[in-house]
C-alpha cells in the first residue's frame, strides 16, 4: 500500500468497548490513514488520543456542531447520519476502509477508489433486532415511525451495495449480510491480542495486589444500595459476571431478573443508555462497575464463577476474554458465541433468551467440572497477528 492514500471510516467515536479495540488495530496497520466519523465525544472516548498523538487526522461531519442534547441522543440525531456520511469528500483517497454496524458503509466514492467494508453487523435496529429497539426506544411512537424506518431500511440496503468488498466479523454476521443485503462476504474474526492479555495475566500472577478493585476502587457503582461488608470480602471468589454494553439488545434486564431470584452475587461491567433502568431493577446482590482498567477486568474474569451471556452476540469477543482468564461461559445458543465457546469444555449453552432457559443452563453448568487452565492454541485462530496478515492480504488483492 506504499504511496496510496487511505481513509478509515467509523460510525461514531463516543465510547470504549470491543469494537474500539478493533479500531486501534486498524490504526496500527495503517498509521498514516485519516479517520472520518460522524462525531467525536472526547470525554467518553479518551482512547482517541492514541490516534491524535500519532499524527492521525480525525475528520467529523456537521453532526459535531449540533447541540449536545441532539448528537448525544441516537434517536434525536437519527435523521442526520445518512446525510453526514454521504457528505464526506473522498476524492483524494485511493482506499477507504469502513468499519460499521450502521451508517459508515454508506459513504460515496469516486469510480477509481476502492472501498472495503469490515462489517460488524447489518444495522441491528433496522433488521435483526428491530422489535427490541422499537420497544425500548420509542414504544409510544412505534406506529408513527414505521414509515420512516422503512425508508431507512431502503437506504441501508442501498448503502450496503456500495462497498467493493465486504468482510464480516463472523459466520453469524456473514449469514445476516446475505439475508438482509443479498451480498456474500468473506469472514475475518476480530483481532484478539494474545500478547497483550498474556502480559496482564502475568501481572496478576506476579502482583495480584495491583488489581484489588473490589475493596479500593471508587469506580464501584451500585445505585442507591448499600454494599454489605461480607459482599466486599467475598467478591474475589463468589460471584458471576456479565460484561456488556447496557443497551436493549444485550438483554441484561433478564440477567438481573434471574439473579434477583437466585440471590447469588452478580457483577455487571459496562455502561450505556439502559444503566439507570437496570440499576433500579437490581437487588443488593448485584453490583455495577464502569470505566475499569483492563487489569481490573482481568482480575474479575480470573475470579468469577462464570460469565453470563444472554444476548445474541455478533462475534463474542467478551467470551474470548473470559476464557483466556479461565472463566467458563454460560451463553445463549446462538450468534457468535457458537464460534467462540466450546460446549462443556469452556462453557455451556441454553437454547432460549428467557430466564427459565437460563435457569436450565445454570443448573446444567453446576453439574460440570471445568478445566480453568487455558490452552493458548485455541486463541490463535482469533489472533491479532493473523488478523493483520489476512486483512493486508485482502488489501493487496484489490
SULDA-V881377 format. One record per backbone hydrogen bond with DSSP energy under -1.0 kcal/mol. NH is the residue of the N-H (numbers start at 1). CO is the residue of the C=O. If there is no record, write none. Layout:
BEGIN
nh = [NH/NH]
co = [CO/CO]
END
This chain:
BEGIN
nh = [4/7/8/9/10/13/21/22/23/24/25/26/27/28/29/30/33/34/35/36/37/38/41/45/48/49/50/51/52/53/54/55/56/59/61/64/65/66/70/71/72/73/77/80/84/85/86/87/93/94/95/96/97/98/99/100/106/107/113/114/116/117/118/119/120/126/127/129/130/133/134/135/136/137/141/145/146/149/150/151/152/153/154/155/156/157/158/159/160/161/162/164/165/167/168/169/174/175/176/177/178/179/180/181/183/186/188/192/194/197/198/199/200/201/202/203/204/205/206/207/210/211/212/213/216/217/221/225/232/233/234/235/237/238/240/241/242/244/246/247/250/251/255/256/257/258/259/260/261/262/263/266/267/268/269/270/274/275/278/279/280/281/282/286/287/288/289/290/297/298/299/300/301/302/303/304/305/307/308/309/320/321/322/323/324/325/326/327/329/330/331/332/333/334/336/338/339/341/344/345/346/347/348/350/354/358/359/360/361/362/363/364/365/366/368/378/379/380/382/383/384/387/388/389/390/391/392/393/394/395/396/398]
co = [1/95/34/97/36/39/17/18/19/20/21/22/23/24/25/26/30/6/57/8/59/11/13/41/45/46/47/48/48/49/51/52/51/35/38/61/62/63/67/67/68/70/73/77/80/81/82/83/90/5/5/114/7/116/9/118/103/104/110/94/96/165/98/167/100/123/123/124/127/129/130/131/132/133/138/141/142/145/146/147/148/149/150/151/152/153/154/155/156/158/159/115/115/117/186/119/170/171/172/173/174/175/176/177/177/166/168/382/192/193/194/195/196/197/198/199/200/201/202/203/207/208/209/211/212/213/288/222/228/229/230/231/234/234/265/306/267/269/271/245/247/248/251/252/253/254/255/256/257/258/259/285/240/287/242/289/246/272/274/275/276/277/278/283/266/221/268/219/293/294/295/296/297/298/299/300/239/328/241/330/316/317/318/319/320/321/323/322/346/307/348/309/350/332/313/335/336/337/347/342/342/342/329/331/352/354/355/356/357/358/359/360/361/362/365/375/376/377/379/380/192/383/384/385/386/387/388/389/390/391/392/395]
END
